[in-house]
Amino acid sequence: MLRMKYLAVLIAVLVVAAALVAVVFSGAFRGEMVRVACIGDSITELSTYPTDLEELLGCNYYVREFGVTGSTVVINSFTPYLYEPRFSAAKLFLPDVVVILLGTNDVRTDNYQSIDEFVADYKQLIGEVQALESNPKIYLVKPPPLFENELDLSSDNLVDGVIPRVEQVANDLGLPLIDAYTPLVGHPEYFVDGVHPDFDGASVIANQVYKTLTN
């Protein structure tokens, strides 16, 4: 009976030890993976593009989405991404790569009144990412096109106001620019409400990001 008790204790110790080893090695392997943070608004939060991107990149990459529905670049709005808890979480993630897809909500009539502040506010947001100790590679994304919608999001404001300013920020800071606009502009059928991409639209965005990251 005593021998059986010793055997049971030994088995329990071995099980605990195996679990601890698994945790340690899991953390080690996760630490060796390239950590990718997808920052954005509802196009990031509600679409499958971050998941699609992780599948494309493969097992050496760990992709997490940090989207906030309704968020903007301009600080003078109801939901500036700069002050969102999800942005704090993205920074704590200490990513190696950051993909920023913002600007769609900045075209809304009320937010667009502050469009002249877009460049400075975007650079402030990017500056906080650049200050991370992980020294991440930062990619900016030109937002996908807008079609007829009931969300007060203007395609003209996107084309004439937001996209040129995203391009300006990328040029000023020497950051790579990913084009999610051009490959989708002829495909309104890829959008469920004229704004948010469906599975096909998300796949196009993921592929555009993937091609730029892997190049």
C-alpha angles and dihedrals in degrees: 000000000000090000090053091052091051089049092051091050091048092051091049091051091049092050092051092046091050090050092051092049090050091052093048094048092043090055091046093052092045089052091055092053122097105254114219122191117198107204120189151093130286091311086067098034100045104031128075095237095110091050091046090049093053091051091051094047094049137212097324091067131072111199123191128179121224101180124154118199112236095011123147142196094230112083093211094079140086094262114028107178090218091073099039120117088229089063089054089050091050090054092048087053086068094214126201091209129030123194113193119198107174137131105077095102091045088073093064111113097249095043094043090067086076096047091120087066093052098095096048093044092048091050090051091053092047090048090061090053092047090053093062116116089232088067093217127205106244126212124187121208126210103228120250119259125277124230132185107318144158095228097087091247112147122214090201091056089050095050098038101033117020106034095050089050093049087052090049093052092049091049095045093050098036093240127154114256124215118202113220091157107065100050091050103038093094095046114077087154088071092066124078096204105008091271113048119064121234123220092288093048092047089051090055091052092047091051092050090051092044094052092051095045094048094045 
